[in-house]
Amino acid sequence: MSETLVVTEIVNEVVVTPIENTVEVASVGVQGPAGATGATGATGATGAQGPSGVAFNTEHISGRYYRTVINTVPVASTYSANVTRYAPILIPTTTTYDRIAVRTGSAFSGTATARLGIFNNLYGKPDTVLLDAGTVSLTAAATIYEITINQTLAAGFYWVAFNSITAATTNVYFAADSTTSAISHMYNFANLSTTAPAIGFTASENASSSFATASSPSVTTNIPFVALRAV
Protein backbone atom coordinates (compact mmCIF):
# COMPACT_ATOMS: atom_id res chain seq x y z
CA MET A 1 0.00 0.00 0.00
CA SER A 2 1.29 3.49 -0.89
CA GLU A 3 2.49 5.84 1.95
CA THR A 4 1.55 9.14 0.15
CA LEU A 5 -1.51 11.28 1.06
CA VAL A 6 -3.20 13.33 -1.65
CA VAL A 7 -5.71 16.01 -0.57
CA THR A 8 -8.20 17.18 -3.11
CA GLU A 9 -10.84 19.92 -2.48
CA ILE A 10 -14.26 18.66 -3.49
CA VAL A 11 -17.11 21.00 -2.63
CA ASN A 12 -16.01 21.95 0.89
CA GLU A 13 -14.69 18.44 1.55
CA VAL A 14 -11.12 17.16 1.84
CA VAL A 15 -10.32 13.69 0.58
CA VAL A 16 -7.09 12.21 1.95
CA THR A 17 -5.40 9.25 0.26
CA PRO A 18 -2.32 7.75 2.01
CA ILE A 19 0.61 7.91 -0.43
CA GLU A 20 4.22 7.93 0.83
CA ASN A 21 3.50 9.85 4.06
CA THR A 22 2.97 13.19 2.14
CA VAL A 23 0.02 15.57 2.30
CA GLU A 24 -0.70 17.74 -0.72
CA VAL A 25 -3.31 20.54 -0.34
CA ALA A 26 -5.03 21.34 -3.59
CA SER A 27 -6.20 24.84 -2.44
CA VAL A 28 -7.05 26.87 0.71
CA GLY A 29 -10.73 27.39 1.43
CA VAL A 30 -12.37 30.82 1.88
CA GLN A 31 -12.01 32.20 5.42
CA GLY A 32 -15.25 32.22 7.36
CA PRO A 33 -16.74 35.37 9.03
CA ALA A 34 -15.29 36.73 12.28
CA GLY A 35 -16.79 35.40 15.45
CA ALA A 36 -18.77 37.53 17.91
CA THR A 37 -16.84 39.94 20.19
CA GLY A 38 -16.23 38.60 23.63
CA ALA A 39 -17.61 40.18 26.82
CA THR A 40 -15.97 43.35 28.23
CA GLY A 41 -13.35 42.67 30.82
CA ALA A 42 -13.66 43.81 34.44
CA THR A 43 -12.90 47.47 35.28
CA GLY A 44 -9.50 48.03 36.80
CA ALA A 45 -8.94 49.36 40.30
CA THR A 46 -9.43 53.11 41.00
CA GLY A 47 -6.23 55.10 40.89
CA ALA A 48 -4.82 56.85 43.94
CA GLN A 49 -6.28 60.26 44.87
CA GLY A 50 -4.10 63.24 44.06
CA PRO A 51 -2.97 65.76 46.67
CA SER A 52 -5.41 68.39 47.95
CA GLY A 53 -5.28 71.82 46.37
CA VAL A 54 -4.44 74.95 48.31
CA ALA A 55 -7.46 76.46 50.09
CA PHE A 56 -8.20 80.05 49.05
CA ASN A 57 -9.55 80.97 52.47
CA THR A 58 -9.91 79.45 55.92
CA GLU A 59 -13.03 77.41 56.58
CA HIS A 60 -15.90 79.05 58.41
CA ILE A 61 -16.05 78.14 62.09
CA SER A 62 -19.25 77.08 63.82
CA GLY A 63 -20.93 79.90 65.74
CA ARG A 64 -19.01 82.68 63.97
CA TYR A 65 -20.48 85.36 61.68
CA TYR A 66 -19.08 86.04 58.20
CA ARG A 67 -19.59 88.96 55.83
CA THR A 68 -17.84 90.87 53.06
CA VAL A 69 -14.17 91.25 54.02
CA ILE A 70 -12.79 94.74 54.61
CA ASN A 71 -9.43 95.98 55.86
CA THR A 72 -10.71 98.61 58.29
CA VAL A 73 -13.70 99.40 60.51
CA PRO A 74 -17.19 99.65 58.99
CA VAL A 75 -18.81 102.96 58.13
CA ALA A 76 -22.37 104.13 58.85
CA SER A 77 -24.53 104.43 55.74
CA THR A 78 -28.07 105.73 55.33
CA TYR A 79 -30.26 103.69 53.00
CA SER A 80 -33.49 104.59 51.26
CA ALA A 81 -36.42 102.21 50.97
CA ASN A 82 -37.17 99.87 48.05
CA VAL A 83 -33.59 99.34 46.91
CA THR A 84 -32.02 95.88 47.03
CA ARG A 85 -28.34 96.07 47.88
CA TYR A 86 -26.10 93.10 47.07
CA ALA A 87 -22.83 92.47 48.90
CA PRO A 88 -20.35 89.77 47.78
CA ILE A 89 -19.43 87.01 50.19
CA LEU A 90 -16.84 84.27 49.81
CA ILE A 91 -17.68 80.75 50.98
CA PRO A 92 -14.36 78.82 51.21
CA THR A 93 -15.74 75.33 51.85
CA THR A 94 -19.18 73.74 51.86
CA THR A 95 -20.85 75.13 54.99
CA THR A 96 -24.30 75.27 56.56
CA TYR A 97 -25.54 78.57 58.02
CA ASP A 98 -28.31 79.07 60.59
CA ARG A 99 -28.56 82.88 60.78
CA ILE A 100 -28.56 85.81 58.39
CA ALA A 101 -28.12 89.16 60.11
CA VAL A 102 -27.81 92.92 59.70
CA ARG A 103 -26.74 95.59 62.21
CA THR A 104 -28.22 99.03 62.67
CA GLY A 105 -25.93 102.02 63.14
CA SER A 106 -25.56 104.03 66.33
CA ALA A 107 -27.58 106.89 64.81
CA PHE A 108 -30.51 104.65 63.81
CA SER A 109 -33.91 105.86 65.05
CA GLY A 110 -37.48 104.89 64.33
CA THR A 111 -38.72 101.60 62.89
CA ALA A 112 -37.85 99.85 59.65
CA THR A 113 -38.66 96.54 57.98
CA ALA A 114 -35.90 94.81 56.03
CA ARG A 115 -35.84 91.74 53.80
CA LEU A 116 -32.66 89.63 53.80
CA GLY A 117 -31.52 86.90 51.43
CA ILE A 118 -28.79 85.20 49.40
CA PHE A 119 -28.35 85.33 45.62
CA ASN A 120 -26.42 83.12 43.25
CA ASN A 121 -23.44 84.59 41.41
CA LEU A 122 -23.26 84.72 37.61
CA TYR A 123 -20.27 86.27 35.82
CA GLY A 124 -19.39 88.44 38.81
CA LYS A 125 -22.93 89.74 39.38
CA PRO A 126 -25.92 88.72 41.52
CA ASP A 127 -28.36 86.56 39.60
CA THR A 128 -31.17 84.30 40.84
CA VAL A 129 -32.55 84.14 44.37
CA LEU A 130 -30.95 81.29 46.30
CA LEU A 131 -32.62 82.07 49.62
CA ASP A 132 -35.33 84.58 50.50
CA ALA A 133 -34.99 84.61 54.27
CA GLY A 134 -38.02 86.81 54.86
CA THR A 135 -38.28 90.06 56.82
CA VAL A 136 -37.19 91.42 60.16
CA SER A 137 -38.38 94.49 62.08
CA LEU A 138 -35.64 96.91 63.18
CA THR A 139 -36.42 99.22 66.10
CA ALA A 140 -33.21 100.06 67.97
CA ALA A 141 -29.82 101.61 67.29
CA ALA A 142 -26.54 99.66 67.32
CA THR A 143 -28.39 96.34 67.38
CA ILE A 144 -27.94 93.09 65.48
CA TYR A 145 -31.12 91.76 63.91
CA GLU A 146 -31.17 88.27 62.48
CA ILE A 147 -33.40 85.69 60.85
CA THR A 148 -33.13 81.94 61.48
CA ILE A 149 -32.25 79.98 58.34
CA ASN A 150 -31.00 76.53 57.39
CA GLN A 151 -28.93 76.97 54.26
CA THR A 152 -25.96 74.95 53.00
CA LEU A 153 -23.65 76.70 50.53
CA ALA A 154 -21.00 75.04 48.40
CA ALA A 155 -17.63 76.75 48.11
CA GLY A 156 -17.78 79.80 45.87
CA PHE A 157 -18.98 83.41 45.61
CA TYR A 158 -22.49 84.50 46.53
CA TRP A 159 -24.34 87.74 47.17
CA VAL A 160 -26.05 88.53 50.46
CA ALA A 161 -28.92 90.96 49.97
CA PHE A 162 -30.65 93.68 52.00
CA ASN A 163 -33.78 95.65 51.12
CA SER A 164 -35.26 98.24 53.45
CA ILE A 165 -38.94 97.73 52.62
CA THR A 166 -39.83 100.59 54.93
CA ALA A 167 -37.27 103.13 56.14
CA ALA A 168 -36.76 104.31 59.69
CA THR A 169 -36.61 108.01 60.54
CA THR A 170 -32.83 107.70 60.48
CA ASN A 171 -32.19 104.53 58.48
CA VAL A 172 -28.50 103.94 59.24
CA TYR A 173 -26.63 100.62 59.03
CA PHE A 174 -23.16 99.11 59.31
CA ALA A 175 -21.67 99.20 55.82
CA ALA A 176 -18.60 99.28 53.63
CA ASP A 177 -17.80 101.93 51.05
CA SER A 178 -14.89 102.90 48.81
CA THR A 179 -13.00 104.32 51.81
CA THR A 180 -13.04 101.00 53.68
CA SER A 181 -11.47 99.05 50.81
CA ALA A 182 -13.83 96.11 50.83
CA ILE A 183 -11.98 93.08 49.51
CA SER A 184 -14.19 91.83 46.72
CA HIS A 185 -13.66 89.34 43.91
CA MET A 186 -15.02 91.83 41.40
CA TYR A 187 -13.23 95.15 41.78
CA ASN A 188 -14.93 96.86 38.91
CA PHE A 189 -13.69 100.07 37.31
CA ALA A 190 -15.45 102.13 34.65
CA ASN A 191 -11.99 103.01 33.31
CA LEU A 192 -8.37 103.12 34.46
CA SER A 193 -8.81 106.66 35.82
CA THR A 194 -11.55 105.62 38.23
CA THR A 195 -10.39 105.84 41.85
CA ALA A 196 -13.45 104.39 43.61
CA PRO A 197 -13.95 100.70 42.84
CA ALA A 198 -17.43 99.24 42.62
CA ILE A 199 -17.72 96.72 45.43
CA GLY A 200 -21.33 95.64 45.04
CA PHE A 201 -24.59 96.16 43.19
CA THR A 202 -27.99 97.77 43.73
CA ALA A 203 -31.40 97.51 42.06
CA SER A 204 -34.60 99.46 42.63
CA GLU A 205 -37.15 96.93 43.83
CA ASN A 206 -40.26 96.73 45.95
CA ALA A 207 -39.47 93.60 47.93
CA SER A 208 -42.49 93.74 50.24
CA SER A 209 -43.59 90.27 49.16
CA SER A 210 -40.32 88.65 47.99
CA PHE A 211 -37.01 89.15 46.23
CA ALA A 212 -36.85 88.96 42.43
CA THR A 213 -34.04 87.84 40.14
CA ALA A 214 -31.35 90.53 39.87
CA SER A 215 -31.92 91.17 36.17
CA SER A 216 -30.16 94.54 35.70
CA PRO A 217 -28.28 95.56 38.86
CA SER A 218 -26.09 98.68 38.89
CA VAL A 219 -22.60 98.82 40.39
CA THR A 220 -22.15 100.69 43.66
CA THR A 221 -19.35 101.81 45.96
CA ASN A 222 -21.42 101.19 49.10
CA ILE A 223 -22.77 97.91 50.48
CA PRO A 224 -24.48 96.99 53.77
CA PHE A 225 -22.99 94.36 56.00
CA VAL A 226 -25.21 91.30 55.84
CA ALA A 227 -23.66 88.42 57.76
CA LEU A 228 -24.12 84.64 57.82
CA ARG A 229 -23.54 82.51 60.95
CA ALA A 230 -21.90 79.14 60.37
CA VAL A 231 -23.20 75.99 62.01
C-alpha positions as CSV (number, residue, x, y, z in Angstrom):
1,M,0.0,0.0,0.0
2,S,1.3,3.5,-0.9
3,E,2.5,5.8,2.0
4,T,1.6,9.1,0.1
5,L,-1.5,11.3,1.1
6,V,-3.2,13.3,-1.6
7,V,-5.7,16.0,-0.6
8,T,-8.2,17.2,-3.1
9,E,-10.8,19.9,-2.5
10,I,-14.3,18.7,-3.5
11,V,-17.1,21.0,-2.6
12,N,-16.0,22.0,0.9
13,E,-14.7,18.4,1.5
14,V,-11.1,17.2,1.8
15,V,-10.3,13.7,0.6
16,V,-7.1,12.2,2.0
17,T,-5.4,9.3,0.3
18,P,-2.3,7.8,2.0
19,I,0.6,7.9,-0.4
20,E,4.2,7.9,0.8
21,N,3.5,9.8,4.1
22,T,3.0,13.2,2.1
23,V,0.0,15.6,2.3
24,E,-0.7,17.7,-0.7
25,V,-3.3,20.5,-0.3
26,A,-5.0,21.3,-3.6
27,S,-6.2,24.8,-2.4
28,V,-7.1,26.9,0.7
29,G,-10.7,27.4,1.4
30,V,-12.4,30.8,1.9
31,Q,-12.0,32.2,5.4
32,G,-15.2,32.2,7.4
33,P,-16.7,35.4,9.0
34,A,-15.3,36.7,12.3
35,G,-16.8,35.4,15.5
36,A,-18.8,37.5,17.9
37,T,-16.8,39.9,20.2
38,G,-16.2,38.6,23.6
39,A,-17.6,40.2,26.8
40,T,-16.0,43.4,28.2
41,G,-13.4,42.7,30.8
42,A,-13.7,43.8,34.4
43,T,-12.9,47.5,35.3
44,G,-9.5,48.0,36.8
45,A,-8.9,49.4,40.3
46,T,-9.4,53.1,41.0
47,G,-6.2,55.1,40.9
48,A,-4.8,56.8,43.9
49,Q,-6.3,60.3,44.9
50,G,-4.1,63.2,44.1
51,P,-3.0,65.8,46.7
52,S,-5.4,68.4,47.9
53,G,-5.3,71.8,46.4
54,V,-4.4,75.0,48.3
55,A,-7.5,76.5,50.1
56,F,-8.2,80.0,49.0
57,N,-9.6,81.0,52.5
58,T,-9.9,79.5,55.9
59,E,-13.0,77.4,56.6
60,H,-15.9,79.1,58.4
61,I,-16.1,78.1,62.1
62,S,-19.3,77.1,63.8
63,G,-20.9,79.9,65.7
64,R,-19.0,82.7,64.0
65,Y,-20.5,85.4,61.7
66,Y,-19.1,86.0,58.2
67,R,-19.6,89.0,55.8
68,T,-17.8,90.9,53.1
69,V,-14.2,91.2,54.0
70,I,-12.8,94.7,54.6
71,N,-9.4,96.0,55.9
72,T,-10.7,98.6,58.3
73,V,-13.7,99.4,60.5
74,P,-17.2,99.6,59.0
75,V,-18.8,103.0,58.1
76,A,-22.4,104.1,58.8
77,S,-24.5,104.4,55.7
78,T,-28.1,105.7,55.3
79,Y,-30.3,103.7,53.0
80,S,-33.5,104.6,51.3
81,A,-36.4,102.2,51.0
82,N,-37.2,99.9,48.1
83,V,-33.6,99.3,46.9
84,T,-32.0,95.9,47.0
85,R,-28.3,96.1,47.9
86,Y,-26.1,93.1,47.1
87,A,-22.8,92.5,48.9
88,P,-20.3,89.8,47.8
89,I,-19.4,87.0,50.2
90,L,-16.8,84.3,49.8
91,I,-17.7,80.7,51.0
92,P,-14.4,78.8,51.2
93,T,-15.7,75.3,51.9
94,T,-19.2,73.7,51.9
95,T,-20.8,75.1,55.0
96,T,-24.3,75.3,56.6
97,Y,-25.5,78.6,58.0
98,D,-28.3,79.1,60.6
99,R,-28.6,82.9,60.8
100,I,-28.6,85.8,58.4
101,A,-28.1,89.2,60.1
102,V,-27.8,92.9,59.7
103,R,-26.7,95.6,62.2
104,T,-28.2,99.0,62.7
105,G,-25.9,102.0,63.1
106,S,-25.6,104.0,66.3
107,A,-27.6,106.9,64.8
108,F,-30.5,104.6,63.8
109,S,-33.9,105.9,65.1
110,G,-37.5,104.9,64.3
111,T,-38.7,101.6,62.9
112,A,-37.9,99.8,59.6
113,T,-38.7,96.5,58.0
114,A,-35.9,94.8,56.0
115,R,-35.8,91.7,53.8
116,L,-32.7,89.6,53.8
117,G,-31.5,86.9,51.4
118,I,-28.8,85.2,49.4
119,F,-28.3,85.3,45.6
120,N,-26.4,83.1,43.3
121,N,-23.4,84.6,41.4
122,L,-23.3,84.7,37.6
123,Y,-20.3,86.3,35.8
124,G,-19.4,88.4,38.8
125,K,-22.9,89.7,39.4
126,P,-25.9,88.7,41.5
127,D,-28.4,86.6,39.6
128,T,-31.2,84.3,40.8
129,V,-32.5,84.1,44.4
130,L,-31.0,81.3,46.3
131,L,-32.6,82.1,49.6
132,D,-35.3,84.6,50.5
133,A,-35.0,84.6,54.3
134,G,-38.0,86.8,54.9
135,T,-38.3,90.1,56.8
136,V,-37.2,91.4,60.2
137,S,-38.4,94.5,62.1
138,L,-35.6,96.9,63.2
139,T,-36.4,99.2,66.1
140,A,-33.2,100.1,68.0
141,A,-29.8,101.6,67.3
142,A,-26.5,99.7,67.3
143,T,-28.4,96.3,67.4
144,I,-27.9,93.1,65.5
145,Y,-31.1,91.8,63.9
146,E,-31.2,88.3,62.5
147,I,-33.4,85.7,60.9
148,T,-33.1,81.9,61.5
149,I,-32.3,80.0,58.3
150,N,-31.0,76.5,57.4
151,Q,-28.9,77.0,54.3
152,T,-26.0,75.0,53.0
153,L,-23.7,76.7,50.5
154,A,-21.0,75.0,48.4
155,A,-17.6,76.8,48.1
156,G,-17.8,79.8,45.9
157,F,-19.0,83.4,45.6
158,Y,-22.5,84.5,46.5
159,W,-24.3,87.7,47.2
160,V,-26.0,88.5,50.5
161,A,-28.9,91.0,50.0
162,F,-30.6,93.7,52.0
163,N,-33.8,95.6,51.1
164,S,-35.3,98.2,53.5
165,I,-38.9,97.7,52.6
166,T,-39.8,100.6,54.9
167,A,-37.3,103.1,56.1
168,A,-36.8,104.3,59.7
169,T,-36.6,108.0,60.5
170,T,-32.8,107.7,60.5
171,N,-32.2,104.5,58.5
172,V,-28.5,103.9,59.2
173,Y,-26.6,100.6,59.0
174,F,-23.2,99.1,59.3
175,A,-21.7,99.2,55.8
176,A,-18.6,99.3,53.6
177,D,-17.8,101.9,51.0
178,S,-14.9,102.9,48.8
179,T,-13.0,104.3,51.8
180,T,-13.0,101.0,53.7
181,S,-11.5,99.1,50.8
182,A,-13.8,96.1,50.8
183,I,-12.0,93.1,49.5
184,S,-14.2,91.8,46.7
185,H,-13.7,89.3,43.9
186,M,-15.0,91.8,41.4
187,Y,-13.2,95.1,41.8
188,N,-14.9,96.9,38.9
189,F,-13.7,100.1,37.3
190,A,-15.5,102.1,34.6
191,N,-12.0,103.0,33.3
192,L,-8.4,103.1,34.5
193,S,-8.8,106.7,35.8
194,T,-11.6,105.6,38.2
195,T,-10.4,105.8,41.8
196,A,-13.5,104.4,43.6
197,P,-13.9,100.7,42.8
198,A,-17.4,99.2,42.6
199,I,-17.7,96.7,45.4
200,G,-21.3,95.6,45.0
201,F,-24.6,96.2,43.2
202,T,-28.0,97.8,43.7
203,A,-31.4,97.5,42.1
204,S,-34.6,99.5,42.6
205,E,-37.2,96.9,43.8
206,N,-40.3,96.7,45.9
207,A,-39.5,93.6,47.9
208,S,-42.5,93.7,50.2
209,S,-43.6,90.3,49.2
210,S,-40.3,88.6,48.0
211,F,-37.0,89.2,46.2
212,A,-36.9,89.0,42.4
213,T,-34.0,87.8,40.1
214,A,-31.4,90.5,39.9
215,S,-31.9,91.2,36.2
216,S,-30.2,94.5,35.7
217,P,-28.3,95.6,38.9
218,S,-26.1,98.7,38.9
219,V,-22.6,98.8,40.4
220,T,-22.1,100.7,43.7
221,T,-19.4,101.8,46.0
222,N,-21.4,101.2,49.1
223,I,-22.8,97.9,50.5
224,P,-24.5,97.0,53.8
225,F,-23.0,94.4,56.0
226,V,-25.2,91.3,55.8
227,A,-23.7,88.4,57.8
228,L,-24.1,84.6,57.8
229,R,-23.5,82.5,60.9
230,A,-21.9,79.1,60.4
231,V,-23.2,76.0,62.0
